[in-house]
Every structure is written in C-alpha cells, then in structure tokens.
Amino acid sequence: MTDKEKAEKAVGLLEKAYPDAICSLVYTDPLQLLIATRLAAQCTDKRVNMVTPALFARFPTAADFAKADVEEIEELIKTCGLYKTKARDISAMAKMLCDVYNGIVPDSIEELVKLPGIGRKTANLVVGDIYGKPAVVVDTHCIRITARLGFHDCKDAVRIEKLLRPLLPPEKSNDFCHRLVLHGRAVCTARKAKCDQCCLAEICDHHAHSNDQATTQA
C-alpha cells in the first residue's frame, strides 16, 4: 500500500468512526477563531471556551481589540496561561488587521502568518474552517498519530504539513485533521495507543510493530 492509498484509507476509516468533524473551539466569526486558537496554545480548548465569551463581549471587533489596554486583555485571559505573551500578540494582531487588512481576517496562509503570534497551524485552521480551502492543521495529535501510522518519523510541523498535503484529498484534509484530534483524545493518546479500540489498526505501523513484538516474545 502506498502512502497515498494509506492516507485515503485513513480518511475513510476516521469518517466512519467520527462522522461529526468540527473544531472544538467556540466562535462566531473569523476574528474569534483566530484569537481563540492563539489562546489555545499550551491550553485546553475547554478552558479557552470558558474565557472567550467575556473576552469577545468586551471586544467585539478588531478595532476594539486594537484600542484596548493590553492589561485589560491580560486580565480577561489570565487563566489560559502565558497570558502576557498572548495578550501582547492579540493586541498587535488586531492593530495589524486594522492597519493593513481593513479589520478583515485574511483568507490565505501566506497573509495570516504575517500576523503577530500566528503560525501555520492557526493559519491552516482559519483557512479551512472559515474560508473552506484545503488545509492541514498539524497539531500534537496529528504529529503523533501520523507518525504511528508510519507517514514520517519527525516532529517538525511544517515538514509534516508539506508531506501530508499531497497525500490527503484536498476537500477532506481539514476534516481529517479535526478527526485526528478526536481520535487522539479518545483512543490514540500520548500516554498509550489503545490499539484494541482503534479504527486505524489495520493500516497502522505502530500496531503492526507491537504485534510483531508480541509474537516474538511469545
């Protein structure tokens, strides 16, 4: 089986296991997703969703964030961790959105990564979820599971994104990444790969290797 065939098989298996592929961050517009994703760095989506209602009620637009005191943003996002850096990035991001993009969140990865604090993971998420373009969101779940499947043996997110793009059907790549998050939380966790419960076991190198070891030991 080629890597492309394996990737397409993985897409189908995850579709059956997780028919609802949605981002777990709560948002109503592109700016909110952009900011919520920045807040989610080294923080759970659950915690971010507890913080953002008050944050977005206080600052509904990019212009509101741009005019805000950074200290007030800090206070509202304090429980998300790294709050001083995140508040500074959000303020600078909002100012750039207003000054360069007329307050509108760009629809391309190339433009999004120019914003302070925005990397390719966030840019891909916004491009995929908001603008419906092909996207590959490489987070810790994606890195771990695609490595276990046998697509790579590295942890460089940019390299993995470039590797996966030609393998995944473009129209399904974004949902594939959302499903990897769900699968990574429920089954293929960082602590342990629950291969006996895994819908991807039949195409997984990690599972095959584990079986080989068990057979050898027996």
Beta strands, then each sheet from edge to edge (+ up, - down):
end
